[in-house]
Amino acid sequence: MTAQSRSAPRGGIGRSITDGVLVGWRNLKRIPRIPELAIFAILQSIMFVLLFVFVFGGAIQIPGGGDYTPFLMPGIFAQTIVFAAATTAIGMTDDVNKGIIDRFRSLPMSRSAVLTGRTFSDVIYNAGILVVLMLTGFVVGWRVESIPSLAAGFALLLFFAYGMAWLGVWLGLMVPTVEVAQQVIFTVLFPITFISNVFVPGSTLPTWLQPVAEWNPTSTLTAALRELWGNPSPPISDSLASTEPALVTIIWVIIFIVIFAPLGTRRYRSMSR
């Protein structure tokens, strides 16, 4: 009893933070042990950069002028962060199927630590991928106006990654297997990334599709990055999503967290397996 009381974690916020850090550290330690996870995620994004810059770049005209490479790179960063939800969802489903979640639930630890540790570790993981992608962008000709603007855009990307991580947590806890998680997450995310201004100017889309693309969170994130970094950013209209994309992006992230954090937490607490 004495040994158990000494080893039991503290209660309250301190306990939740400590346990969350430990779970997050556990998730990050998997990266050097399974480097293929990060390698193929980076290679996939680099492949998109090279294909669109060198294959399609010459055929895509930017309204108002400008080079396609600086137009494309913010969209690649945004797409990478949107797809970060897949990493979270697959990781959560894998932990559930391997019984790791059940082990965590049996330990004297904060119930919220499993989810907060997962979300924060995935944000750090995606930060590393973004650094590699930005270096790749500089190699192919992408530039930014200043270091402070680069830092502001990087922070916005990580904030968005945190919101997408909660979406991934909820989806990962809702599906039965990793294979189903992969199918569901990409079915959800592919339309979000391609019905947007990531690869082509929004004004080139069909008229009925332009409002959807304009208010798409991927589009607002991309437009906000282009404005911050001084990259070509042709607007679709005079709506709030086009004139204040950073503000709308922050609102989208708050919506993601407000909706999917409680849903994911409720699902985690009600799981019987």
Salt bridges, closest charged atoms under 4 A:
ASP19 OD2 - ARG15 NE 3.75
ASP94 OD2 - ARG30 NH2 3.80
ASP94 OD2 - LYS98 NZ 3.17
ASP95 OD2 - ARG26 NH1 3.11
ASP95 OD2 - ARG118 NH2 2.85
ASP122 OD1 - ARG118 NH1 3.73
